[in-house]
Amino acid sequence: MICVAGEGWYQEEGKKAIKLSKGMVITIPPEVKHWHGATKDSWFSHIAVEVPGENTSNEWCEPVSDSEYDKLK
């Protein structure tokens, strides 16, 4: 994932959130549950590149709760 504009967050399950800004690149390993989205006071634009594989799929999980999102600084 390449952050191309704005500011955002990336967080893998069980880890601290990483604040994203233009030019940052995040490599997301297979089978890693994560979320990404804009910060409260910005918009966020990114490019996602997926490497094709055999027997692969993309799974959308539950939304991030307001209480978890509000903890980010």
N, CA, C and O atoms as a GROMACS GRO file, in nm:
protein
  292
    1MET      N    1   0.085  -0.115   0.000
    1MET     CA    2   0.000   0.000   0.000
    1MET      C    3   0.091   0.123   0.000
    1MET      O    4   0.186   0.131   0.078
    2ILE      N    5   0.060   0.217  -0.088
    2ILE     CA    6   0.139   0.340  -0.098
    2ILE      C    7   0.047   0.458  -0.065
    2ILE      O    8  -0.054   0.478  -0.132
    3CYS      N    9   0.083   0.534   0.035
    3CYS     CA   10   0.007   0.654   0.070
    3CYS      C   11   0.045   0.764  -0.029
    3CYS      O   12   0.162   0.801  -0.038
    4VAL      N   13  -0.053   0.815  -0.104
    4VAL     CA   14  -0.023   0.916  -0.205
    4VAL      C   15  -0.068   1.056  -0.167
    4VAL      O   16  -0.022   1.154  -0.226
    5ALA      N   17  -0.156   1.069  -0.069
    5ALA     CA   18  -0.200   1.203  -0.026
    5ALA      C   19  -0.275   1.192   0.106
    5ALA      O   20  -0.326   1.086   0.143
    6GLY      N   21  -0.280   1.302   0.177
    6GLY     CA   22  -0.351   1.306   0.304
    6GLY      C   23  -0.274   1.233   0.413
    6GLY      O   24  -0.155   1.206   0.399
    7GLU      N   25  -0.345   1.201   0.522
    7GLU     CA   26  -0.287   1.128   0.634
    7GLU      C   27  -0.380   1.016   0.675
    7GLU      O   28  -0.503   1.031   0.670
    8GLY      N   29  -0.323   0.904   0.714
    8GLY     CA   30  -0.406   0.791   0.752
    8GLY      C   31  -0.344   0.708   0.862
    8GLY      O   32  -0.239   0.740   0.916
    9TRP      N   33  -0.412   0.599   0.892
    9TRP     CA   34  -0.367   0.502   0.990
    9TRP      C   35  -0.361   0.365   0.927
    9TRP      O   36  -0.441   0.332   0.839
   10TYR      N   37  -0.265   0.283   0.973
   10TYR     CA   38  -0.256   0.142   0.938
   10TYR      C   39  -0.233   0.068   1.068
   10TYR      O   40  -0.145   0.105   1.146
   11GLN      N   41  -0.311  -0.038   1.093
   11GLN     CA   42  -0.292  -0.114   1.216
   11GLN      C   43  -0.316  -0.262   1.191
   11GLN      O   44  -0.420  -0.302   1.138
   12GLU      N   45  -0.217  -0.342   1.230
   12GLU     CA   46  -0.231  -0.487   1.228
   12GLU      C   47  -0.288  -0.531   1.362
   12GLU      O   48  -0.260  -0.471   1.465
   13GLU      N   49  -0.367  -0.637   1.358
   13GLU     CA   50  -0.429  -0.687   1.480
   13GLU      C   51  -0.322  -0.716   1.585
   13GLU      O   52  -0.224  -0.785   1.559
   14GLY      N   53  -0.343  -0.661   1.706
   14GLY     CA   54  -0.252  -0.684   1.818
   14GLY      C   55  -0.130  -0.594   1.821
   14GLY      O   56  -0.045  -0.609   1.909
   15LYS      N   57  -0.119  -0.501   1.725
   15LYS     CA   58  -0.003  -0.411   1.720
   15LYS      C   59  -0.049  -0.266   1.728
   15LYS      O   60  -0.167  -0.235   1.712
   16LYS      N   61   0.047  -0.176   1.753
   16LYS     CA   62   0.017  -0.033   1.758
   16LYS      C   63  -0.010   0.019   1.618
   16LYS      O   64   0.045  -0.032   1.520
   17ALA      N   65  -0.095   0.121   1.608
   17ALA     CA   66  -0.125   0.184   1.481
   17ALA      C   67  -0.006   0.266   1.433
   17ALA      O   68   0.069   0.322   1.513
   18ILE      N   69   0.011   0.272   1.302
   18ILE     CA   70   0.116   0.351   1.239
   18ILE      C   71   0.049   0.466   1.164
   18ILE      O   72  -0.042   0.444   1.085
   19LYS      N   73   0.095   0.589   1.190
   19LYS     CA   74   0.039   0.703   1.120
   19LYS      C   75   0.104   0.713   0.981
   19LYS      O   76   0.226   0.708   0.969
   20LEU      N   77   0.021   0.725   0.879
   20LEU     CA   78   0.068   0.729   0.741
   20LEU      C   79   0.065   0.870   0.685
   20LEU      O   80  -0.023   0.949   0.717
   21SER      N   81   0.164   0.900   0.600
   21SER     CA   82   0.166   1.028   0.529
   21SER      C   83   0.217   1.002   0.387
   21SER      O   84   0.267   0.894   0.356
   22LYS      N   85   0.204   1.101   0.303
   22LYS     CA   86   0.240   1.088   0.162
   22LYS      C   87   0.379   1.028   0.144
   22LYS      O   88   0.476   1.072   0.206
   23GLY      N   89   0.387   0.927   0.057
   23GLY     CA   90   0.514   0.864   0.026
   23GLY      C   91   0.544   0.739   0.106
   23GLY      O   92   0.634   0.663   0.069
   24MET      N   93   0.473   0.716   0.215
   24MET     CA   94   0.499   0.597   0.296
   24MET      C   95   0.448   0.472   0.224
   24MET      O   96   0.346   0.476   0.156
   25VAL      N   97   0.522   0.364   0.241
   25VAL     CA   98   0.485   0.236   0.180
   25VAL      C   99   0.472   0.132   0.292
   25VAL      O  100   0.559   0.121   0.378
   26ILE      N  101   0.362   0.058   0.289
   26ILE     CA  102   0.338  -0.048   0.386
   26ILE      C  103   0.327  -0.179   0.310
   26ILE      O  104   0.248  -0.191   0.216
   27THR      N  105   0.406  -0.278   0.350
   27THR     CA  106   0.395  -0.412   0.293
   27THR      C  107   0.311  -0.496   0.389
   27THR      O  108   0.345  -0.510   0.507
   28ILE      N  109   0.203  -0.550   0.339
   28ILE     CA  110   0.111  -0.626   0.422
   28ILE      C  111   0.126  -0.774   0.388
   28ILE      O  112   0.088  -0.817   0.279
   29PRO      N  113   0.181  -0.853   0.481
   29PRO     CA  114   0.200  -0.996   0.454
   29PRO      C  115   0.066  -1.069   0.439
   29PRO      O  116  -0.036  -1.023   0.491
   30PRO      N  117   0.066  -1.181   0.370
   30PRO     CA  118  -0.056  -1.262   0.359
   30PRO      C  119  -0.106  -1.305   0.497
   30PRO      O  120  -0.029  -1.324   0.591
   31GLU      N  121  -0.237  -1.318   0.508
   31GLU     CA  122  -0.302  -1.369   0.630
   31GLU      C  123  -0.290  -1.275   0.749
   31GLU      O  124  -0.312  -1.319   0.862
   32VAL      N  125  -0.256  -1.148   0.728
   32VAL     CA  126  -0.245  -1.052   0.838
   32VAL      C  127  -0.373  -0.968   0.844
   32VAL      O  128  -0.403  -0.893   0.751
   33LYS      N  129  -0.446  -0.980   0.954
   33LYS     CA  130  -0.568  -0.900   0.973
   33LYS      C  131  -0.526  -0.758   1.006
   33LYS      O  132  -0.446  -0.737   1.098
   34HIS      N  133  -0.578  -0.662   0.933
   34HIS     CA  134  -0.539  -0.522   0.952
   34HIS      C  135  -0.653  -0.431   0.907
   34HIS      O  136  -0.752  -0.475   0.848
   35TRP      N  137  -0.636  -0.303   0.937
   35TRP     CA  138  -0.727  -0.203   0.883
   35TRP      C  139  -0.645  -0.081   0.845
   35TRP      O  140  -0.534  -0.063   0.894
   36HIS      N  141  -0.699   0.002   0.757
   36HIS     CA  142  -0.637   0.129   0.722
   36HIS      C  143  -0.746   0.228   0.686
   36HIS      O  144  -0.851   0.191   0.633
   37GLY      N  145  -0.719   0.355   0.714
   37GLY     CA  146  -0.815   0.460   0.684
   37GLY      C  147  -0.761   0.596   0.722
   37GLY      O  148  -0.650   0.608   0.774
   38ALA      N  149  -0.838   0.698   0.695
   38ALA     CA  150  -0.798   0.836   0.718
   38ALA      C  151  -0.791   0.870   0.867
   38ALA      O  152  -0.857   0.808   0.950
   39THR      N  153  -0.708   0.971   0.898
   39THR     CA  154  -0.708   1.026   1.034
   39THR      C  155  -0.834   1.109   1.051
   39THR      O  156  -0.904   1.137   0.953
   40LYS      N  157  -0.864   1.147   1.174
   40LYS     CA  158  -0.987   1.223   1.202
   40LYS      C  159  -0.992   1.357   1.130
   40LYS      O  160  -1.099   1.402   1.090
   41ASP      N  161  -0.876   1.421   1.114
   41ASP     CA  162  -0.875   1.557   1.060
   41ASP      C  163  -0.816   1.565   0.919
   41ASP      O  164  -0.772   1.671   0.876
   42SER      N  165  -0.815   1.453   0.847
   42SER     CA  166  -0.761   1.452   0.711
   42SER      C  167  -0.836   1.352   0.626
   42SER      O  168  -0.915   1.271   0.675
   43TRP      N  169  -0.811   1.359   0.500
   43TRP     CA  170  -0.856   1.255   0.408
   43TRP      C  171  -0.734   1.173   0.375
   43TRP      O  172  -0.622   1.211   0.410
   44PHE      N  173  -0.752   1.062   0.308
   44PHE     CA  174  -0.644   0.968   0.285
   44PHE      C  175  -0.663   0.902   0.149
   44PHE      O  176  -0.770   0.848   0.120
   45SER      N  177  -0.560   0.905   0.068
   45SER     CA  178  -0.564   0.840  -0.063
   45SER      C  179  -0.445   0.745  -0.073
   45SER      O  180  -0.333   0.780  -0.036
   46HIS      N  181  -0.470   0.625  -0.124
   46HIS     CA  182  -0.363   0.527  -0.134
   46HIS      C  183  -0.378   0.442  -0.260
   46HIS      O  184  -0.484   0.437  -0.322
   47ILE      N  185  -0.269   0.377  -0.295
   47ILE     CA  186  -0.267   0.281  -0.404
   47ILE      C  187  -0.238   0.145  -0.341
   47ILE      O  188  -0.142   0.130  -0.264
   48ALA      N  189  -0.320   0.048  -0.373
   48ALA     CA  190  -0.297  -0.088  -0.322
   48ALA      C  191  -0.256  -0.177  -0.439
   48ALA      O  192  -0.320  -0.177  -0.544
   49VAL      N  193  -0.150  -0.252  -0.419
   49VAL     CA  194  -0.100  -0.344  -0.520
   49VAL      C  195  -0.108  -0.484  -0.462
   49VAL      O  196  -0.051  -0.511  -0.356
   50GLU      N  197  -0.177  -0.573  -0.530
   50GLU     CA  198  -0.192  -0.710  -0.482
   50GLU      C  199  -0.114  -0.804  -0.572
   50GLU      O  200  -0.124  -0.797  -0.695
   51VAL      N  201  -0.038  -0.892  -0.511
   51VAL     CA  202   0.038  -0.992  -0.587
   51VAL      C  203  -0.053  -1.114  -0.604
   51VAL      O  204  -0.099  -1.172  -0.506
   52PRO      N  205  -0.079  -1.154  -0.729
   52PRO     CA  206  -0.168  -1.269  -0.749
   52PRO      C  207  -0.107  -1.399  -0.697
   52PRO      O  208   0.015  -1.416  -0.696
   53GLY      N  209  -0.193  -1.487  -0.655
   53GLY     CA  210  -0.148  -1.617  -0.606
   53GLY      C  211  -0.256  -1.721  -0.630
   53GLY      O  212  -0.364  -1.689  -0.679
   54GLU      N  213  -0.227  -1.843  -0.597
   54GLU     CA  214  -0.324  -1.951  -0.612
   54GLU      C  215  -0.406  -1.966  -0.485
   54GLU      O  216  -0.353  -1.956  -0.374
   55ASN      N  217  -0.534  -1.990  -0.501
   55ASN     CA  218  -0.626  -2.011  -0.388
   55ASN      C  219  -0.621  -1.896  -0.288
   55ASN      O  220  -0.614  -1.918  -0.168
   56THR      N  221  -0.624  -1.773  -0.338
   56THR     CA  222  -0.620  -1.656  -0.252
   56THR      C  223  -0.755  -1.585  -0.254
   56THR      O  224  -0.835  -1.605  -0.345
   57SER      N  225  -0.778  -1.503  -0.154
   57SER     CA  226  -0.901  -1.424  -0.148
   57SER      C  227  -0.877  -1.302  -0.060
   57SER      O  228  -0.781  -1.296   0.016
   58ASN      N  229  -0.966  -1.207  -0.073
   58ASN     CA  230  -0.963  -1.086   0.009
   58ASN      C  231  -1.086  -1.091   0.099
   58ASN      O  232  -1.196  -1.116   0.050
   59GLU      N  233  -1.069  -1.067   0.226
   59GLU     CA  234  -1.181  -1.074   0.320
   59GLU      C  235  -1.196  -0.941   0.392
   59GLU      O  236  -1.104  -0.893   0.457
   60TRP      N  237  -1.314  -0.881   0.379
   60TRP     CA  238  -1.345  -0.758   0.451
   60TRP      C  239  -1.398  -0.796   0.588
   60TRP      O  240  -1.491  -0.876   0.598
   61CYS      N  241  -1.340  -0.741   0.692
   61CYS     CA  242  -1.376  -0.775   0.829
   61CYS      C  243  -1.468  -0.668   0.888
   61CYS      O  244  -1.516  -0.579   0.817
   62GLU      N  245  -1.490  -0.678   1.017
   62GLU     CA  246  -1.577  -0.584   1.087
   62GLU      C  247  -1.517  -0.444   1.085
   62GLU      O  248  -1.395  -0.429   1.078
   63PRO      N  249  -1.602  -0.340   1.092
   63PRO     CA  250  -1.549  -0.203   1.096
   63PRO      C  251  -1.476  -0.177   1.228
   63PRO      O  252  -1.502  -0.242   1.329
   64VAL      N  253  -1.386  -0.081   1.225
   64VAL     CA  254  -1.316  -0.037   1.346
   64VAL      C  255  -1.418   0.039   1.432
   64VAL      O  256  -1.490   0.126   1.381
   65SER      N  257  -1.423   0.008   1.559
   65SER     CA  258  -1.520   0.074   1.647
   65SER      C  259  -1.479   0.220   1.671
   65SER      O  260  -1.361   0.254   1.666
   66ASP      N  261  -1.577   0.303   1.699
   66ASP     CA  262  -1.550   0.444   1.730
   66ASP      C  263  -1.458   0.456   1.852
   66ASP      O  264  -1.371   0.543   1.855
   67SER      N  265  -1.477   0.370   1.952
   67SER     CA  266  -1.394   0.380   2.073
   67SER      C  267  -1.249   0.346   2.042
   67SER      O  268  -1.159   0.410   2.097
   68GLU      N  269  -1.222   0.247   1.957
   68GLU     CA  270  -1.084   0.212   1.920
   68GLU      C  271  -1.024   0.325   1.835
   68GLU      O  272  -0.909   0.364   1.856
   69TYR      N  273  -1.100   0.376   1.740
   69TYR     CA  274  -1.051   0.483   1.651
   69TYR      C  275  -1.021   0.610   1.732
   69TYR      O  276  -0.922   0.678   1.706
   70ASP      N  277  -1.107   0.641   1.829
   70ASP     CA  278  -1.088   0.762   1.910
   70ASP      C  279  -0.963   0.758   1.996
   70ASP      O  280  -0.916   0.862   2.041
   71LYS      N  281  -0.907   0.640   2.021
   71LYS     CA  282  -0.784   0.627   2.100
   71LYS      C  283  -0.659   0.668   2.022
   71LYS      O  284  -0.554   0.693   2.082
   72LEU      N  285  -0.668   0.674   1.890
   72LEU     CA  286  -0.551   0.705   1.807
   72LEU      C  287  -0.514   0.852   1.818
   72LEU      O  288  -0.601   0.939   1.817
   73LYS      N  289  -0.386   0.878   1.828
   73LYS     CA  290  -0.338   1.017   1.839
   73LYS      C  291  -0.228   1.041   1.740
   73LYS      O  292  -0.175   1.152   1.733
   0.00000   0.00000   0.00000
